[in-house]
Amino acid sequence: MKTLVLGASLKPHRFSHKAVAKLASKGYEVVAFGLNEGEINGVTIDTKLKEYNDIHTVTLYMNPNRQPDFYEYILSLQPERVIFNPGTENPDFCKMLQEKEIKCEVACTLVMLASNQY
């Protein structure tokens, strides 16, 4: 189950950083996009959007004001679900996703992983 962390940060205190690390440590295939190039637990943070194949989940770590620039990209990946982490909630985008039969979850990736609900 491949996951794209959108909004990945190199700063260890950021939740997006913790999510990349936790996903990788639990054996999930992880790809990441962020503003700065780097690596988290062997996962490269890309600064250019790539045409990934087989993305199951996109987990968002960017505020709703920045999300419209990524709508088309996320939809093009045809993920099975998009997770809106705390602070990223976006009812308009959620509705767009649901119209394309993509599951929209308002949840915390870290809590989901810790409680085996991912």
Biopython code that builds the backbone (N, CA, C, O; Angstrom):
import numpy as np
from Bio.PDB.StructureBuilder import StructureBuilder

atoms = [
    (1, "MET", "N", (0.856, -1.176, 0.000)),
    (1, "MET", "CA", (0.000, 0.000, 0.000)),
    (1, "MET", "C", (0.901, 1.237, 0.000)),
    (1, "MET", "O", (1.476, 1.583, 1.032)),
    (2, "LYS", "N", (1.026, 1.903, -1.147)),
    (2, "LYS", "CA", (1.909, 3.053, -1.287)),
    (2, "LYS", "C", (1.202, 4.327, -0.832)),
    (2, "LYS", "O", (0.052, 4.584, -1.186)),
    (3, "THR", "N", (1.926, 5.119, -0.035)),
    (3, "THR", "CA", (1.400, 6.369, 0.499)),
    (3, "THR", "C", (2.249, 7.541, 0.034)),
    (3, "THR", "O", (3.478, 7.480, 0.053)),
    (4, "LEU", "N", (1.583, 8.603, -0.382)),
    (4, "LEU", "CA", (2.242, 9.866, -0.692)),
    (4, "LEU", "C", (1.974, 10.830, 0.450)),
    (4, "LEU", "O", (0.821, 11.136, 0.756)),
    (5, "VAL", "N", (3.043, 11.310, 1.083)),
    (5, "VAL", "CA", (2.922, 12.339, 2.112)),
    (5, "VAL", "C", (3.131, 13.670, 1.399)),
    (5, "VAL", "O", (4.230, 13.973, 0.936)),
    (6, "LEU", "N", (2.069, 14.455, 1.319)),
    (6, "LEU", "CA", (2.108, 15.729, 0.602)),
    (6, "LEU", "C", (2.252, 16.855, 1.626)),
    (6, "LEU", "O", (1.353, 17.110, 2.428)),
    (7, "GLY", "N", (3.414, 17.524, 1.577)),
    (7, "GLY", "CA", (3.706, 18.555, 2.562)),
    (7, "GLY", "C", (4.737, 18.081, 3.570)),
    (7, "GLY", "O", (4.757, 18.545, 4.710)),
    (8, "ALA", "N", (5.597, 17.151, 3.149)),
    (8, "ALA", "CA", (6.608, 16.578, 4.032)),
    (8, "ALA", "C", (7.647, 17.638, 4.429)),
    (8, "ALA", "O", (8.056, 18.464, 3.614)),
    (9, "SER", "N", (8.052, 17.592, 5.673)),
    (9, "SER", "CA", (9.020, 18.546, 6.209)),
    (9, "SER", "C", (10.270, 17.825, 6.711)),
    (9, "SER", "O", (10.195, 16.705, 7.217)),
    (10, "LEU", "N", (11.413, 18.481, 6.564)),
    (10, "LEU", "CA", (12.663, 17.938, 7.094)),
    (10, "LEU", "C", (12.818, 18.207, 8.585)),
    (10, "LEU", "O", (13.727, 17.671, 9.220)),
    (11, "LYS", "N", (11.945, 19.025, 9.146)),
    (11, "LYS", "CA", (12.024, 19.368, 10.567)),
    (11, "LYS", "C", (11.432, 18.231, 11.409)),
    (11, "LYS", "O", (10.244, 17.930, 11.294)),
    (12, "PRO", "N", (12.256, 17.600, 12.253)),
    (12, "PRO", "CA", (11.818, 16.422, 13.013)),
    (12, "PRO", "C", (10.612, 16.648, 13.925)),
    (12, "PRO", "O", (9.906, 15.692, 14.244)),
    (13, "HIS", "N", (10.360, 17.881, 14.350)),
    (13, "HIS", "CA", (9.224, 18.138, 15.236)),
    (13, "HIS", "C", (7.895, 18.250, 14.482)),
    (13, "HIS", "O", (6.833, 18.275, 15.104)),
    (14, "ARG", "N", (7.947, 18.319, 13.148)),
    (14, "ARG", "CA", (6.721, 18.446, 12.360)),
    (14, "ARG", "C", (6.025, 17.092, 12.218)),
    (14, "ARG", "O", (6.667, 16.050, 12.087)),
    (15, "PHE", "N", (4.695, 17.142, 12.248)),
    (15, "PHE", "CA", (3.933, 15.895, 12.151)),
    (15, "PHE", "C", (4.130, 15.196, 10.810)),
    (15, "PHE", "O", (4.112, 13.966, 10.750)),
    (16, "SER", "N", (4.319, 15.957, 9.734)),
    (16, "SER", "CA", (4.556, 15.335, 8.429)),
    (16, "SER", "C", (5.861, 14.540, 8.441)),
    (16, "SER", "O", (5.937, 13.470, 7.837)),
    (17, "HIS", "N", (6.867, 15.041, 9.108)),
    (17, "HIS", "CA", (8.145, 14.338, 9.241)),
    (17, "HIS", "C", (7.940, 13.044, 10.020)),
    (17, "HIS", "O", (8.418, 11.981, 9.622)),
    (18, "LYS", "N", (7.220, 13.151, 11.139)),
    (18, "LYS", "CA", (6.942, 11.979, 11.965)),
    (18, "LYS", "C", (6.131, 10.937, 11.193)),
    (18, "LYS", "O", (6.342, 9.735, 11.355)),
    (19, "ALA", "N", (5.205, 11.404, 10.356)),
    (19, "ALA", "CA", (4.380, 10.475, 9.569)),
    (19, "ALA", "C", (5.227, 9.707, 8.560)),
    (19, "ALA", "O", (5.070, 8.494, 8.418)),
    (20, "VAL", "N", (6.122, 10.400, 7.860)),
    (20, "VAL", "CA", (7.002, 9.717, 6.903)),
    (20, "VAL", "C", (7.830, 8.664, 7.635)),
    (20, "VAL", "O", (7.928, 7.520, 7.190)),
    (21, "ALA", "N", (8.422, 9.056, 8.759)),
    (21, "ALA", "CA", (9.269, 8.136, 9.529)),
    (21, "ALA", "C", (8.475, 6.931, 10.030)),
    (21, "ALA", "O", (8.944, 5.797, 9.937)),
    (22, "LYS", "N", (7.281, 7.173, 10.560)),
    (22, "LYS", "CA", (6.469, 6.090, 11.124)),
    (22, "LYS", "C", (5.974, 5.147, 10.029)),
    (22, "LYS", "O", (6.008, 3.928, 10.198)),
    (23, "LEU", "N", (5.518, 5.701, 8.916)),
    (23, "LEU", "CA", (5.074, 4.865, 7.797)),
    (23, "LEU", "C", (6.218, 3.962, 7.333)),
    (23, "LEU", "O", (6.031, 2.760, 7.141)),
    (24, "ALA", "N", (7.399, 4.549, 7.155)),
    (24, "ALA", "CA", (8.561, 3.776, 6.696)),
    (24, "ALA", "C", (8.941, 2.703, 7.716)),
    (24, "ALA", "O", (9.258, 1.573, 7.344)),
    (25, "SER", "N", (8.911, 3.056, 8.994)),
    (25, "SER", "CA", (9.300, 2.086, 10.021)),
    (25, "SER", "C", (8.307, 0.933, 10.137)),
    (25, "SER", "O", (8.664, -0.163, 10.569)),
    (26, "LYS", "N", (7.066, 1.189, 9.748)),
    (26, "LYS", "CA", (6.058, 0.126, 9.793)),
    (26, "LYS", "C", (6.005, -0.678, 8.493)),
    (26, "LYS", "O", (5.161, -1.560, 8.334)),
    (27, "GLY", "N", (6.914, -0.365, 7.565)),
    (27, "GLY", "CA", (7.020, -1.161, 6.345)),
    (27, "GLY", "C", (6.155, -0.707, 5.185)),
    (27, "GLY", "O", (6.065, -1.408, 4.177)),
    (28, "TYR", "N", (5.517, 0.446, 5.302)),
    (28, "TYR", "CA", (4.730, 0.960, 4.186)),
    (28, "TYR", "C", (5.659, 1.552, 3.140)),
    (28, "TYR", "O", (6.707, 2.109, 3.468)),
    (29, "GLU", "N", (5.269, 1.429, 1.885)),
    (29, "GLU", "CA", (6.005, 2.089, 0.815)),
    (29, "GLU", "C", (5.600, 3.558, 0.843)),
    (29, "GLU", "O", (4.416, 3.880, 0.737)),
    (30, "VAL", "N", (6.574, 4.444, 0.984)),
    (30, "VAL", "CA", (6.287, 5.867, 1.163)),
    (30, "VAL", "C", (7.035, 6.696, 0.137)),
    (30, "VAL", "O", (8.216, 6.470, -0.126)),
    (31, "VAL", "N", (6.328, 7.661, -0.439)),
    (31, "VAL", "CA", (6.945, 8.696, -1.257)),
    (31, "VAL", "C", (6.520, 10.017, -0.645)),
    (31, "VAL", "O", (5.481, 10.100, 0.010)),
    (32, "ALA", "N", (7.324, 11.052, -0.858)),
    (32, "ALA", "CA", (7.041, 12.312, -0.179)),
    (32, "ALA", "C", (7.321, 13.499, -1.083)),
    (32, "ALA", "O", (8.232, 13.478, -1.911)),
    (33, "PHE", "N", (6.517, 14.529, -0.902)),
    (33, "PHE", "CA", (6.705, 15.792, -1.602)),
    (33, "PHE", "C", (6.763, 16.899, -0.566)),
    (33, "PHE", "O", (5.943, 16.941, 0.352)),
    (34, "GLY", "N", (7.728, 17.797, -0.711)),
    (34, "GLY", "CA", (7.844, 18.925, 0.202)),
    (34, "GLY", "C", (8.553, 20.081, -0.457)),
    (34, "GLY", "O", (8.949, 20.002, -1.620)),
    (35, "LEU", "N", (8.711, 21.146, 0.283)),
    (35, "LEU", "CA", (9.347, 22.351, -0.247)),
    (35, "LEU", "C", (10.862, 22.231, -0.320)),
    (35, "LEU", "O", (11.502, 22.892, -1.138)),
    (36, "ASN", "N", (11.438, 21.386, 0.535)),
    (36, "ASN", "CA", (12.890, 21.245, 0.592)),
    (36, "ASN", "C", (13.317, 19.805, 0.363)),
    (36, "ASN", "O", (12.750, 18.868, 0.925)),
    (37, "GLU", "N", (14.345, 19.654, -0.489)),
    (37, "GLU", "CA", (14.893, 18.329, -0.762)),
    (37, "GLU", "C", (15.577, 17.773, 0.472)),
    (37, "GLU", "O", (16.181, 18.502, 1.259)),
    (38, "GLY", "N", (15.468, 16.485, 0.615)),
    (38, "GLY", "CA", (16.138, 15.836, 1.732)),
    (38, "GLY", "C", (15.665, 14.411, 1.864)),
    (38, "GLY", "O", (15.088, 13.841, 0.938)),
    (39, "GLU", "N", (15.918, 13.841, 3.028)),
    (39, "GLU", "CA", (15.589, 12.439, 3.261)),
    (39, "GLU", "C", (15.148, 12.229, 4.702)),
    (39, "GLU", "O", (15.696, 12.818, 5.633)),
    (40, "ILE", "N", (14.148, 11.377, 4.861)),
    (40, "ILE", "CA", (13.661, 10.994, 6.185)),
    (40, "ILE", "C", (13.637, 9.466, 6.225)),
    (40, "ILE", "O", (12.893, 8.837, 5.472)),
    (41, "ASN", "N", (14.433, 8.879, 7.083)),
    (41, "ASN", "CA", (14.475, 7.404, 7.225)),
    (41, "ASN", "C", (14.564, 6.685, 5.877)),
    (41, "ASN", "O", (13.890, 5.679, 5.658)),
    (42, "GLY", "N", (15.390, 7.202, 4.990)),
    (42, "GLY", "CA", (15.574, 6.565, 3.691)),
    (42, "GLY", "C", (14.553, 6.969, 2.642)),
    (42, "GLY", "O", (14.644, 6.528, 1.497)),
    (43, "VAL", "N", (13.586, 7.795, 3.007)),
    (43, "VAL", "CA", (12.570, 8.269, 2.056)),
    (43, "VAL", "C", (12.995, 9.640, 1.543)),
    (43, "VAL", "O", (13.171, 10.576, 2.323)),
    (44, "THR", "N", (13.159, 9.751, 0.231)),
    (44, "THR", "CA", (13.542, 11.011, -0.384)),
    (44, "THR", "C", (12.342, 11.945, -0.457)),
    (44, "THR", "O", (11.246, 11.535, -0.841)),
    (45, "ILE", "N", (12.554, 13.198, -0.088)),
    (45, "ILE", "CA", (11.501, 14.204, -0.262)),
    (45, "ILE", "C", (11.723, 14.853, -1.620)),
    (45, "ILE", "O", (12.745, 15.496, -1.860)),
    (46, "ASP", "N", (10.764, 14.678, -2.488)),
    (46, "ASP", "CA", (10.823, 15.283, -3.815)),
    (46, "ASP", "C", (10.295, 16.705, -3.747)),
    (46, "ASP", "O", (9.371, 17.001, -2.989)),
    (47, "THR", "N", (10.893, 17.589, -4.552)),
    (47, "THR", "CA", (10.418, 18.974, -4.605)),
    (47, "THR", "C", (9.702, 19.257, -5.922)),
    (47, "THR", "O", (9.195, 20.356, -6.147)),
    (48, "LYS", "N", (9.670, 18.248, -6.785)),
    (48, "LYS", "CA", (8.906, 18.338, -8.032)),
    (48, "LYS", "C", (7.879, 17.218, -8.013)),
    (48, "LYS", "O", (8.167, 16.100, -7.585)),
    (49, "LEU", "N", (6.683, 17.530, -8.479)),
    (49, "LEU", "CA", (5.619, 16.529, -8.496)),
    (49, "LEU", "C", (5.943, 15.451, -9.515)),
    (49, "LEU", "O", (6.290, 15.740, -10.660)),
    (50, "LYS", "N", (5.826, 14.223, -9.086)),
    (50, "LYS", "CA", (6.113, 13.083, -9.962)),
    (50, "LYS", "C", (4.825, 12.327, -10.259)),
    (50, "LYS", "O", (3.855, 12.382, -9.502)),
    (51, "GLU", "N", (4.847, 11.629, -11.372)),
    (51, "GLU", "CA", (3.696, 10.796, -11.739)),
    (51, "GLU", "C", (3.887, 9.415, -11.119)),
    (51, "GLU", "O", (4.295, 8.465, -11.788)),
    (52, "TYR", "N", (3.584, 9.327, -9.836)),
    (52, "TYR", "CA", (3.719, 8.057, -9.140)),
    (52, "TYR", "C", (2.649, 7.079, -9.611)),
    (52, "TYR", "O", (1.546, 7.472, -9.992)),
    (53, "ASN", "N", (3.000, 5.801, -9.577)),
    (53, "ASN", "CA", (2.038, 4.749, -9.901)),
    (53, "ASN", "C", (1.559, 4.093, -8.614)),
    (53, "ASN", "O", (2.292, 4.029, -7.627)),
    (54, "ASP", "N", (0.343, 3.616, -8.634)),
    (54, "ASP", "CA", (-0.191, 2.801, -7.540)),
    (54, "ASP", "C", (-0.221, 3.504, -6.189)),
    (54, "ASP", "O", (0.055, 2.877, -5.166)),
    (55, "ILE", "N", (-0.548, 4.786, -6.163)),
    (55, "ILE", "CA", (-0.705, 5.477, -4.882)),
    (55, "ILE", "C", (-2.046, 5.053, -4.291)),
    (55, "ILE", "O", (-3.100, 5.285, -4.884)),
    (56, "HIS", "N", (-1.992, 4.437, -3.129)),
    (56, "HIS", "CA", (-3.214, 4.033, -2.437)),
    (56, "HIS", "C", (-3.771, 5.190, -1.616)),
    (56, "HIS", "O", (-4.970, 5.465, -1.641)),
    (57, "THR", "N", (-2.874, 5.867, -0.883)),
    (57, "THR", "CA", (-3.286, 6.914, 0.046)),
    (57, "THR", "C", (-2.442, 8.167, -0.151)),
    (57, "THR", "O", (-1.220, 8.096, -0.278)),
    (58, "VAL", "N", (-3.111, 9.307, -0.173)),
    (58, "VAL", "CA", (-2.426, 10.598, -0.088)),
    (58, "VAL", "C", (-2.761, 11.145, 1.286)),
    (58, "VAL", "O", (-3.935, 11.280, 1.630)),
    (59, "THR", "N", (-1.739, 11.462, 2.080)),
    (59, "THR", "CA", (-1.980, 12.056, 3.382)),
    (59, "THR", "C", (-1.480, 13.495, 3.338)),
    (59, "THR", "O", (-0.306, 13.754, 3.073)),
    (60, "LEU", "N", (-2.394, 14.424, 3.603)),
    (60, "LEU", "CA", (-2.118, 15.847, 3.428)),
    (60, "LEU", "C", (-1.593, 16.515, 4.688)),
    (60, "LEU", "O", (-2.124, 16.342, 5.786)),
    (61, "TYR", "N", (-0.536, 17.283, 4.489)),
    (61, "TYR", "CA", (0.033, 18.118, 5.550)),
    (61, "TYR", "C", (0.273, 19.512, 4.971)),
    (61, "TYR", "O", (1.385, 20.037, 5.027)),
    (62, "MET", "N", (-0.776, 20.097, 4.420)),
    (62, "MET", "CA", (-0.684, 21.481, 3.937)),
    (62, "MET", "C", (-2.024, 22.151, 4.162)),
    (62, "MET", "O", (-3.076, 21.527, 4.024)),
    (63, "ASN", "N", (-1.976, 23.425, 4.510)),
    (63, "ASN", "CA", (-3.224, 24.088, 4.858)),
    (63, "ASN", "C", (-4.131, 24.235, 3.642)),
    (63, "ASN", "O", (-3.655, 24.250, 2.507)),
    (64, "PRO", "N", (-5.428, 24.341, 3.876)),
    (64, "PRO", "CA", (-6.406, 24.360, 2.779)),
    (64, "PRO", "C", (-6.168, 25.454, 1.741)),
    (64, "PRO", "O", (-6.548, 25.285, 0.583)),
    (65, "ASN", "N", (-5.549, 26.566, 2.125)),
    (65, "ASN", "CA", (-5.290, 27.641, 1.166)),
    (65, "ASN", "C", (-4.278, 27.241, 0.104)),
    (65, "ASN", "O", (-4.304, 27.777, -1.004)),
    (66, "ARG", "N", (-3.393, 26.314, 0.421)),
    (66, "ARG", "CA", (-2.375, 25.857, -0.540)),
    (66, "ARG", "C", (-2.857, 24.676, -1.381)),
    (66, "ARG", "O", (-2.273, 24.379, -2.422)),
    (67, "GLN", "N", (-3.900, 24.013, -0.945)),
    (67, "GLN", "CA", (-4.338, 22.785, -1.595)),
    (67, "GLN", "C", (-4.854, 22.942, -3.031)),
    (67, "GLN", "O", (-4.615, 22.049, -3.843)),
    (68, "PRO", "N", (-5.551, 24.037, -3.386)),
    (68, "PRO", "CA", (-6.081, 24.113, -4.755)),
    (68, "PRO", "C", (-5.038, 23.907, -5.855)),
    (68, "PRO", "O", (-5.367, 23.378, -6.916)),
    (69, "ASP", "N", (-3.798, 24.313, -5.625)),
    (69, "ASP", "CA", (-2.741, 24.104, -6.619)),
    (69, "ASP", "C", (-2.434, 22.625, -6.834)),
    (69, "ASP", "O", (-1.782, 22.260, -7.813)),
    (70, "PHE", "N", (-2.901, 21.778, -5.924)),
    (70, "PHE", "CA", (-2.599, 20.348, -5.993)),
    (70, "PHE", "C", (-3.812, 19.484, -6.319)),
    (70, "PHE", "O", (-3.677, 18.268, -6.450)),
    (71, "TYR", "N", (-4.990, 20.085, -6.453)),
    (71, "TYR", "CA", (-6.216, 19.313, -6.721)),
    (71, "TYR", "C", (-6.043, 18.410, -7.938)),
    (71, "TYR", "O", (-6.249, 17.199, -7.861)),
    (72, "GLU", "N", (-5.663, 19.016, -9.060)),
    (72, "GLU", "CA", (-5.553, 18.261, -10.310)),
    (72, "GLU", "C", (-4.532, 17.134, -10.174)),
    (72, "GLU", "O", (-4.759, 16.013, -10.628)),
    (73, "TYR", "N", (-3.415, 17.451, -9.547)),
    (73, "TYR", "CA", (-2.368, 16.459, -9.367)),
    (73, "TYR", "C", (-2.860, 15.272, -8.541)),
    (73, "TYR", "O", (-2.679, 14.118, -8.931)),
    (74, "ILE", "N", (-3.476, 15.561, -7.413)),
    (74, "ILE", "CA", (-3.971, 14.490, -6.537)),
    (74, "ILE", "C", (-5.014, 13.650, -7.263)),
    (74, "ILE", "O", (-4.975, 12.421, -7.199)),
    (75, "LEU", "N", (-5.932, 14.294, -7.943)),
    (75, "LEU", "CA", (-6.955, 13.565, -8.690)),
    (75, "LEU", "C", (-6.332, 12.696, -9.777)),
    (75, "LEU", "O", (-6.818, 11.598, -10.047)),
    (76, "SER", "N", (-5.251, 13.182, -10.406)),
    (76, "SER", "CA", (-4.600, 12.417, -11.478)),
    (76, "SER", "C", (-3.962, 11.131, -10.956)),
    (76, "SER", "O", (-3.788, 10.172, -11.708)),
    (77, "LEU", "N", (-3.614, 11.109, -9.668)),
    (77, "LEU", "CA", (-3.008, 9.915, -9.075)),
    (77, "LEU", "C", (-4.027, 8.810, -8.827)),
    (77, "LEU", "O", (-3.664, 7.648, -8.645)),
    (78, "GLN", "N", (-5.288, 9.176, -8.823)),
    (78, "GLN", "CA", (-6.391, 8.237, -8.579)),
    (78, "GLN", "C", (-6.161, 7.386, -7.320)),
    (78, "GLN", "O", (-6.226, 6.158, -7.376)),
    (79, "PRO", "N", (-5.892, 8.049, -6.188)),
    (79, "PRO", "CA", (-5.710, 7.267, -4.961)),
    (79, "PRO", "C", (-7.034, 6.687, -4.487)),
    (79, "PRO", "O", (-8.102, 7.136, -4.903)),
    (80, "GLU", "N", (-6.958, 5.690, -3.619)),
    (80, "GLU", "CA", (-8.189, 5.146, -3.035)),
    (80, "GLU", "C", (-8.720, 6.057, -1.946)),
    (80, "GLU", "O", (-9.927, 6.115, -1.711)),
    (81, "ARG", "N", (-7.803, 6.784, -1.267)),
    (81, "ARG", "CA", (-8.254, 7.694, -0.213)),
    (81, "ARG", "C", (-7.279, 8.848, -0.052)),
    (81, "ARG", "O", (-6.107, 8.771, -0.421)),
    (82, "VAL", "N", (-7.818, 9.927, 0.518)),
    (82, "VAL", "CA", (-7.018, 11.090, 0.900)),
    (82, "VAL", "C", (-7.316, 11.346, 2.367)),
    (82, "VAL", "O", (-8.475, 11.442, 2.771)),
    (83, "ILE", "N", (-6.252, 11.457, 3.162)),
    (83, "ILE", "CA", (-6.398, 11.734, 4.590)),
    (83, "ILE", "C", (-6.104, 13.214, 4.828)),
    (83, "ILE", "O", (-5.037, 13.717, 4.477)),
    (84, "PHE", "N", (-7.068, 13.892, 5.426)),
    (84, "PHE", "CA", (-6.909, 15.290, 5.813)),
    (84, "PHE", "C", (-6.520, 15.309, 7.286)),
    (84, "PHE", "O", (-7.362, 15.127, 8.164)),
    (85, "ASN", "N", (-5.238, 15.532, 7.543)),
    (85, "ASN", "CA", (-4.738, 15.582, 8.913)),
    (85, "ASN", "C", (-5.219, 16.859, 9.592)),
    (85, "ASN", "O", (-5.641, 17.793, 8.909)),
    (86, "PRO", "N", (-5.165, 16.922, 10.937)),
    (86, "PRO", "CA", (-5.640, 18.107, 11.646)),
    (86, "PRO", "C", (-5.042, 19.409, 11.078)),
    (86, "PRO", "O", (-3.828, 19.530, 10.911)),
    (87, "GLY", "N", (-5.909, 20.356, 10.792)),
    (87, "GLY", "CA", (-5.493, 21.633, 10.226)),
    (87, "GLY", "C", (-5.538, 21.683, 8.710)),
    (87, "GLY", "O", (-5.321, 22.738, 8.114)),
    (88, "THR", "N", (-5.820, 20.536, 8.078)),
    (88, "THR", "CA", (-5.858, 20.496, 6.611)),
    (88, "THR", "C", (-7.274, 20.294, 6.072)),
    (88, "THR", "O", (-7.472, 20.182, 4.862)),
    (89, "GLU", "N", (-8.249, 20.249, 6.964)),
    (89, "GLU", "CA", (-9.625, 19.952, 6.576)),
    (89, "GLU", "C", (-10.084, 20.898, 5.470)),
    (89, "GLU", "O", (-9.854, 22.105, 5.534)),
    (90, "ASN", "N", (-10.745, 20.323, 4.445)),
    (90, "ASN", "CA", (-11.153, 21.098, 3.281)),
    (90, "ASN", "C", (-12.418, 20.464, 2.685)),
    (90, "ASN", "O", (-12.321, 19.600, 1.814)),
    (91, "PRO", "N", (-13.611, 20.889, 3.149)),
    (91, "PRO", "CA", (-14.861, 20.292, 2.682)),
    (91, "PRO", "C", (-15.061, 20.375, 1.166)),
    (91, "PRO", "O", (-15.621, 19.455, 0.571)),
    (92, "ASP", "N", (-14.616, 21.454, 0.540)),
    (92, "ASP", "CA", (-14.784, 21.588, -0.913)),
    (92, "ASP", "C", (-13.985, 20.525, -1.656)),
    (92, "ASP", "O", (-14.504, 19.878, -2.566)),
    (93, "PHE", "N", (-12.722, 20.343, -1.271)),
    (93, "PHE", "CA", (-11.898, 19.345, -1.929)),
    (93, "PHE", "C", (-12.400, 17.949, -1.610)),
    (93, "PHE", "O", (-12.369, 17.063, -2.465)),
    (94, "CYS", "N", (-12.856, 17.753, -0.402)),
    (94, "CYS", "CA", (-13.399, 16.459, -0.001)),
    (94, "CYS", "C", (-14.573, 16.082, -0.907)),
    (94, "CYS", "O", (-14.694, 14.938, -1.346)),
    (95, "LYS", "N", (-15.416, 17.047, -1.172)),
    (95, "LYS", "CA", (-16.565, 16.800, -2.049)),
    (95, "LYS", "C", (-16.101, 16.428, -3.462)),
    (95, "LYS", "O", (-16.656, 15.521, -4.082)),
    (96, "MET", "N", (-15.090, 17.126, -3.963)),
    (96, "MET", "CA", (-14.541, 16.811, -5.285)),
    (96, "MET", "C", (-14.014, 15.376, -5.325)),
    (96, "MET", "O", (-14.237, 14.648, -6.293)),
    (97, "LEU", "N", (-13.321, 14.985, -4.272)),
    (97, "LEU", "CA", (-12.775, 13.635, -4.202)),
    (97, "LEU", "C", (-13.886, 12.592, -4.205)),
    (97, "LEU", "O", (-13.820, 11.596, -4.924)),
    (98, "GLN", "N", (-14.903, 12.837, -3.393)),
    (98, "GLN", "CA", (-16.009, 11.882, -3.290)),
    (98, "GLN", "C", (-16.750, 11.751, -4.620)),
    (98, "GLN", "O", (-17.244, 10.673, -4.953)),
    (99, "GLU", "N", (-16.828, 12.839, -5.376)),
    (99, "GLU", "CA", (-17.463, 12.773, -6.703)),
    (99, "GLU", "C", (-16.677, 11.867, -7.647)),
    (99, "GLU", "O", (-17.236, 11.314, -8.594)),
    (100, "LYS", "N", (-15.383, 11.720, -7.387)),
    (100, "LYS", "CA", (-14.518, 10.841, -8.192)),
    (100, "LYS", "C", (-14.369, 9.468, -7.539)),
    (100, "LYS", "O", (-13.526, 8.665, -7.939)),
    (101, "GLU", "N", (-15.208, 9.210, -6.522)),
    (101, "GLU", "CA", (-15.208, 7.945, -5.786)),
    (101, "GLU", "C", (-13.886, 7.675, -5.068)),
    (101, "GLU", "O", (-13.431, 6.536, -4.968)),
    (102, "ILE", "N", (-13.283, 8.760, -4.570)),
    (102, "ILE", "CA", (-12.081, 8.664, -3.751)),
    (102, "ILE", "C", (-12.506, 8.942, -2.312)),
    (102, "ILE", "O", (-13.149, 9.951, -2.022)),
    (103, "LYS", "N", (-12.135, 8.035, -1.426)),
    (103, "LYS", "CA", (-12.523, 8.161, -0.017)),
    (103, "LYS", "C", (-11.814, 9.357, 0.614)),
    (103, "LYS", "O", (-10.619, 9.568, 0.411)),
    (104, "CYS", "N", (-12.561, 10.120, 1.368)),
    (104, "CYS", "CA", (-12.057, 11.307, 2.051)),
    (104, "CYS", "C", (-12.141, 11.052, 3.554)),
    (104, "CYS", "O", (-13.222, 10.816, 4.093)),
    (105, "GLU", "N", (-10.982, 11.103, 4.228)),
    (105, "GLU", "CA", (-10.966, 10.874, 5.669)),
    (105, "GLU", "C", (-10.376, 12.073, 6.383)),
    (105, "GLU", "O", (-9.289, 12.539, 6.041)),
    (106, "VAL", "N", (-11.096, 12.570, 7.376)),
    (106, "VAL", "CA", (-10.554, 13.598, 8.258)),
    (106, "VAL", "C", (-10.059, 12.845, 9.483)),
    (106, "VAL", "O", (-10.844, 12.392, 10.317)),
    (107, "ALA", "N", (-8.731, 12.720, 9.573)),
    (107, "ALA", "CA", (-8.137, 11.884, 10.613)),
    (107, "ALA", "C", (-6.678, 12.277, 10.793)),
    (107, "ALA", "O", (-6.156, 13.133, 10.078)),
    (108, "CYS", "N", (-6.039, 11.646, 11.749)),
    (108, "CYS", "CA", (-4.615, 11.863, 11.979)),
    (108, "CYS", "C", (-3.865, 10.586, 11.603)),
    (108, "CYS", "O", (-4.075, 9.526, 12.193)),
    (109, "THR", "N", (-3.001, 10.710, 10.623)),
    (109, "THR", "CA", (-2.239, 9.552, 10.158)),
    (109, "THR", "C", (-1.478, 8.889, 11.307)),
    (109, "THR", "O", (-1.451, 7.662, 11.404)),
    (110, "LEU", "N", (-0.864, 9.685, 12.169)),
    (110, "LEU", "CA", (-0.091, 9.115, 13.283)),
    (110, "LEU", "C", (-0.961, 8.331, 14.248)),
    (110, "LEU", "O", (-0.560, 7.271, 14.727)),
    (111, "VAL", "N", (-2.146, 8.842, 14.536)),
    (111, "VAL", "CA", (-3.075, 8.126, 15.429)),
    (111, "VAL", "C", (-3.550, 6.849, 14.741)),
    (111, "VAL", "O", (-3.647, 5.799, 15.375)),
    (112, "MET", "N", (-3.845, 6.939, 13.448)),
    (112, "MET", "CA", (-4.289, 5.755, 12.703)),
    (112, "MET", "C", (-3.210, 4.664, 12.755)),
    (112, "MET", "O", (-3.512, 3.489, 12.962)),
    (113, "LEU", "N", (-1.957, 5.068, 12.565)),
    (113, "LEU", "CA", (-0.860, 4.096, 12.599)),
    (113, "LEU", "C", (-0.696, 3.504, 14.002)),
    (113, "LEU", "O", (-0.497, 2.298, 14.148)),
    (114, "ALA", "N", (-0.779, 4.344, 15.022)),
    (114, "ALA", "CA", (-0.576, 3.883, 16.402)),
    (114, "ALA", "C", (-1.683, 2.930, 16.854)),
    (114, "ALA", "O", (-1.460, 2.068, 17.704)),
    (115, "SER", "N", (-2.880, 3.092, 16.280)),
    (115, "SER", "CA", (-4.006, 2.266, 16.690)),
    (115, "SER", "C", (-4.336, 1.168, 15.669)),
    (115, "SER", "O", (-5.408, 0.565, 15.711)),
    (116, "ASN", "N", (-3.399, 0.926, 14.762)),
    (116, "ASN", "CA", (-3.554, -0.110, 13.717)),
    (116, "ASN", "C", (-4.828, 0.071, 12.894)),
    (116, "ASN", "O", (-5.467, -0.913, 12.522)),
    (117, "GLN", "N", (-5.202, 1.314, 12.609)),
    (117, "GLN", "CA", (-6.373, 1.601, 11.784)),
    (117, "GLN", "C", (-5.994, 2.164, 10.423)),
    (117, "GLN", "O", (-6.852, 2.621, 9.668)),
    (118, "TYR", "N", (-4.699, 2.127, 10.117)),
    (118, "TYR", "CA", (-4.234, 2.704, 8.862)),
    (118, "TYR", "C", (-4.559, 1.773, 7.713)),
    (118, "TYR", "O", (-4.247, 2.079, 6.562)),
]
sb = StructureBuilder()
sb.init_structure("model")
sb.init_model(0)
sb.init_chain("A")
sb.init_seg("    ")
for serial, (resi, resn, name, xyz) in enumerate(atoms, 1):
    if name == "N":
        sb.init_residue(resn, " ", resi, " ")
    sb.init_atom(name, np.array(xyz, "f"), 0.0, 1.0, " ", f" {name:<3s}", serial, name[0])
structure = sb.get_structure()
